[in-house]
Every structure is written in structure tokens, then in C-alpha cells.
Amino acid sequence: GVVLISDSNEFDRTRYWPFERLKSRFVSRVDAGFAGGLSSSLYLQKLGLPQERIRAGYDVVDNEAFWRRTCESRSLQSQVRERWGLPAGYFLYVGRLIKEKNLERLLAAYERYVGLLGSGATPWDLVICGSGPGEEALRRIASRMPQQVQAHIRFSGLVKQPELTDFYACASCLVLPSISESWGLVVNEAMACGLPVLVSKRAGCAADFVKEGQTGWLLHPHDTGQMARTMAGMHQMDAEARVEMGEQARRVIAGWGLDRFCQGVLESARIAVNYRRQRQGHGG
């Protein structure tokens, strides 16, 4: 049997019907699908693969390992903050610095967020972990912002595992503003570390992970005003409620670990084999 593994979704990029028709001819002929989550499962269904022959759970991380390293980092939090120069509170972005990640709008939203807080409040910093072709332009944009804004924007460069867990462990929340994101594994990682998340509605993982007001909130990636208000709302939450939101995020992601991946592999393979036998038995 043939299993199609996919975490693409209908809305992560512009779709053109001639290519979609060709894709549909292929997808409708496979025996089973192993999808990232709900959005990618719905896309496979639209392309002609029945729901009963699809299993989800392809995009997972080792949740237990992330939580274990987070606990280690938090037990040494003052040293970790000093090592990386991390502030008391910050929004954390992790990923490539490329156009699809929508970081120019994130910077604009961050400036508006600082304005929404007013002069009486200390804003959280914006810590950007990653590298890519857009870095120079982003640094240039940040350098032209008012001093009270640019002083709180930090480009930390490429940070590899396991050091990246230090950034998750000390962050206030994750922000992923992408205009195109087939899934977004950094959301898995952040939630496994007990962080609430602000995630673009264009990210494939959003439908499965973002329970608004419980694990975080959705971002409208083309609306900097909405993004700024959502960031301000996260900042202004009661600290205990925000910690509980992070705990709820960890409870949700617990169902998306390595066990789920292994189960999905086995189930989709079993479905594919059984469906192929059924077709052959009927002369298909």
C-alpha cells in the first residue's frame, strides 16, 4: 500500500487550480494519508482522499525532552538569563528570517504594542532567534524605530538545540506571525516547554493547538493592529493566569508526542495495506 505523508494545507500559500487538479488525481489514488493535523487532513480530503483513510500526528517533537531541559534551565534561571542577556519578560520568535515569516509586520506590531502600553508600563522585549536572508533588512527597520522601541528588540542570531531551550524556559510567550507556514514545529516546542503561544491563523498547527484564551491566541498576520492588541492582552494578563495558560498548552501538546507519531505511522500503514487488498480483491 502507498501512504502519502503531508502537512501541507490549503491556505499556507496561493493555490492554482490546474496544479490542484493534477495533485488531486495523484492524491485520490493513494491508499492512505498521514497528515500533520486537522488543516492538512482537510486539504487531503479536498484533494480526494477520504477522511477514514487519513491519520494525523506527523508533526511532533520529543515533548518529554523539551520539558526536562526546560526544568533544568528554570532551576538556574538567573544564570541562564545572564548568560544570554535575557530580560525579565519577552516575546520570543524562533525561526528563519525570511519573508514568509512576516517579521516586518511583527516589528510594526511590536512598535504599536509599546504605544498601547503607554509610558507608565515597561514593555516586554522582542527576542528574535534565527538567521536568514532578511536579517539585514529587519535590523535596519528596527534601527529606525524610536529609541524606546528599538532598545527592547534583540536579534540573538541562530541558536541551536539544546541552548534554544534556555530561551523557551525564560520567555513569557512565543509569537509566530507567519503569512505562510505549513505547520510550525516551534509551536510544539514552546508548548512542550510550558509557554502560551500567539500563532498566525495561517499556520497549519493553529487549528490543533491554539485554543483561544486557553493555550494562547490567534494572530491575523496582515493586521498589525490586531497583532499589537493581542500582544498587549498577553502582557496585561495576570501572571498566574498566564502560567496556567502555559500549563494548559503543555497539557494539549502532551497528546502530540512521539507515541502519537508511531501510532500514526502504524495505523496509516495498516489502512493502506487493507485498502490495497480490498481493491485487489474487487479487481481494482
C-alpha positions in Angstrom: 0.0 0.0 0.0 1.0 3.6 -0.6 0.9 6.1 2.3 1.1 9.8 1.5 2.8 11.9 4.2 1.8 15.5 4.1 1.5 18.6 6.3 0.5 21.0 3.5 -2.7 22.9 3.9 -5.0 24.7 1.5 -4.2 28.2 2.8 -0.5 28.2 3.5 0.2 29.6 0.0 -1.7 30.6 -3.1 -3.2 27.6 -4.9 -3.7 27.4 -8.7 -6.5 25.1 -10.0 -4.6 23.4 -12.8 -1.9 22.2 -10.3 -4.6 21.3 -7.8 -6.4 19.2 -10.4 -3.1 17.3 -11.1 -2.5 16.9 -7.4 -6.0 15.6 -6.9 -5.5 12.9 -9.5 -2.5 11.7 -7.6 -3.8 12.0 -4.0 -7.1 10.3 -4.9 -5.1 7.2 -5.9 -3.0 6.7 -2.8 -4.1 4.1 -0.3 -3.8 6.2 3.0 -2.6 9.5 4.3 -0.5 10.5 7.3 -1.2 14.2 7.9 0.3 16.8 10.2 -3.1 17.7 11.8 -6.6 19.0 11.1 -5.8 21.5 8.4 -3.6 19.2 6.4 -6.2 16.4 6.8 -8.9 18.6 5.4 -6.7 19.5 2.5 -6.1 15.8 1.7 -9.8 15.3 1.8 -10.4 18.1 -0.6 -7.9 16.5 -2.9 -9.9 13.3 -2.9 -8.6 11.1 0.0 -11.5 10.0 2.2 -11.3 11.0 5.9 -11.4 7.4 7.1 -8.2 6.7 5.3 -6.3 9.6 7.0 -4.5 9.7 10.3 -2.9 12.8 11.9 0.1 13.2 14.1 3.1 13.6 11.7 4.5 16.8 13.1 5.6 16.1 16.7 8.6 16.7 18.9 10.0 14.9 21.9 7.8 16.7 24.5 9.4 15.0 27.5 12.9 16.0 26.5 11.9 19.7 26.0 10.2 19.8 29.4 13.1 18.1 31.1 15.6 20.6 29.7 13.2 23.5 30.5 13.0 22.5 34.1 16.8 22.4 34.2 17.1 25.9 32.7 14.5 27.3 35.0 16.2 25.9 38.1 19.2 28.0 37.0 17.2 30.9 35.6 19.3 33.8 36.9 22.5 32.3 35.4 20.7 31.4 32.1 19.3 35.0 31.8 22.8 36.4 32.5 24.5 34.1 30.0 22.2 35.1 27.1 21.4 38.7 28.3 17.7 37.8 28.5 15.3 40.3 30.1 12.7 39.6 32.7 9.8 39.4 30.2 9.9 38.9 26.4 8.0 37.7 23.4 10.1 35.0 21.7 10.3 34.4 17.9 12.2 31.3 16.7 12.7 30.6 13.0 14.2 31.6 9.7 14.4 35.3 8.9 12.6 35.1 5.6 9.6 37.0 4.0 7.1 34.2 4.7 7.6 34.6 8.5 6.1 38.1 8.3 8.7 39.7 10.6 8.4 43.2 9.1 4.8 43.3 10.3 5.8 41.7 13.6 8.2 44.6 14.2 5.5 47.1 13.2 3.0 45.4 15.6 5.6 45.4 18.3 6.0 49.2 17.9 2.3 49.6 18.2 2.2 47.3 21.2 4.7 49.5 23.0 2.5 52.5 22.2 -0.6 50.7 23.5 1.1 50.1 26.9 1.8 53.8 27.4 4.6 55.4 29.2 3.7 54.0 32.6 4.4 50.4 31.7 7.7 48.6 30.9 7.2 46.6 27.7 8.4 43.1 27.2 11.3 42.8 24.9 11.1 41.1 21.5 13.7 38.4 21.2 14.3 37.1 17.7 16.2 33.8 17.4 17.2 32.8 13.9 19.1 33.9 10.8 18.3 34.2 7.2 18.4 36.5 4.1 16.0 39.0 5.7 18.1 39.7 8.8 19.9 42.8 7.5 16.6 44.5 6.4 15.0 43.7 9.7 17.8 45.1 11.7 17.6 48.3 9.5 13.9 48.6 10.2 14.4 48.2 13.9 17.2 50.8 13.9 14.9 53.4 12.5 12.3 52.9 15.3 12.0 55.3 18.3 14.7 54.6 20.9 12.1 53.4 23.4 11.2 50.7 21.0 14.4 49.6 19.4 16.1 49.4 22.9 13.8 46.4 23.5 14.3 44.5 20.2 17.0 41.8 20.4 18.4 39.8 17.5 20.0 36.7 19.1 21.1 35.1 15.8 21.0 31.3 15.1 20.6 29.4 18.4 20.8 25.6 18.2 19.4 22.9 20.4 19.8 22.3 23.3 20.7 26.0 24.0 17.4 27.1 22.4 15.6 25.6 25.4 17.1 28.3 27.6 15.2 30.9 25.5 12.0 29.0 25.8 12.4 28.5 29.5 12.8 32.2 30.3 10.3 33.6 27.7 6.9 35.0 28.5 5.3 33.6 25.4 6.0 32.5 21.8 5.0 34.6 18.8 4.7 33.1 15.3 3.2 35.7 12.8 3.8 33.8 9.5 1.8 34.5 6.4 2.8 31.0 5.1 3.5 28.1 7.5 2.6 24.6 6.6 2.9 23.6 10.3 5.1 25.4 12.8 7.1 22.9 14.9 8.4 25.8 17.1 4.9 26.0 18.5 5.2 22.3 19.5 8.5 23.1 21.2 7.2 26.2 23.0 4.1 24.4 24.3 6.2 21.5 25.4 8.2 24.0 27.5 5.0 25.3 29.1 4.7 28.6 27.1 1.5 30.2 26.0 1.5 30.9 22.2 0.5 33.7 19.8 0.2 32.0 16.4 -0.8 33.1 13.0 -4.1 31.7 11.8 -2.2 30.8 8.6 0.0 28.3 10.5 -1.0 24.7 9.9 -0.8 23.8 13.6 -3.1 26.6 14.7 -6.3 24.6 14.3 -5.0 21.8 16.6 -3.1 23.8 19.2 -4.5 27.3 19.6 -7.5 27.2 22.0 -8.2 30.9 22.3 -7.9 32.2 25.8 -6.7 28.7 27.0 -3.4 28.0 25.3 -2.9 31.4 23.6 -4.5 33.5 20.8 -4.6 33.6 17.1 -2.9 36.4 15.2 -4.3 37.9 12.0 -1.0 38.2 10.1 -1.9 41.0 7.8 -3.4 43.1 10.6 -0.7 44.8 12.7 -3.3 46.5 14.9 -4.8 43.1 15.9 -1.4 41.7 16.4 -0.4 44.6 18.7 -3.6 44.4 20.7 -3.2 40.6 21.1 0.4 41.1 22.3 -0.8 43.8 24.8 -3.5 41.5 26.0 -1.0 38.8 26.7 1.3 41.2 28.6 -1.6 42.6 30.7 -2.8 39.1 31.8 -2.4 38.3 35.4 0.9 36.5 35.9 -0.7 33.4 37.5 -3.3 33.2 34.7 -0.5 33.3 32.1 1.3 30.5 33.9 -1.8 28.5 33.9 -2.2 29.2 30.1 1.3 27.7 29.7 0.3 24.7 31.7 -2.8 24.2 29.6 -0.6 24.5 26.5 1.6 21.7 27.9 -1.4 19.5 28.5 -2.6 20.0 24.9 0.7 19.2 23.4 1.1 16.1 25.5 -1.2 14.3 23.1 1.1 15.2 20.2 4.3 13.3 21.2 6.5 10.5 19.8 3.9 7.9 20.8 1.3 9.6 18.6 3.7 9.7 15.7 4.5 6.0 16.0 0.8 5.1 16.3 0.0 7.2 13.2 2.7 5.5 11.2 1.4 2.1 12.1 -2.2 2.9 11.6 -1.8 4.6 8.2 0.3 1.7 7.0 -2.3 -0.8 8.2 -5.1 1.2 6.5 -3.0 1.3 3.2 -2.4 -2.4 3.2 -6.0 -3.3 4.0 -7.3 -0.9 1.4 -4.9 -2.2 -1.3 -6.0 -5.8 -0.5 -9.7 -4.8 -0.7 -9.2 -3.1 -4.1 -7.3 -6.2 -5.4 -10.0 -8.4 -4.1 -12.6 -6.5 -6.0 -10.4 -6.4 -9.2 -9.5 -2.7 -8.6 
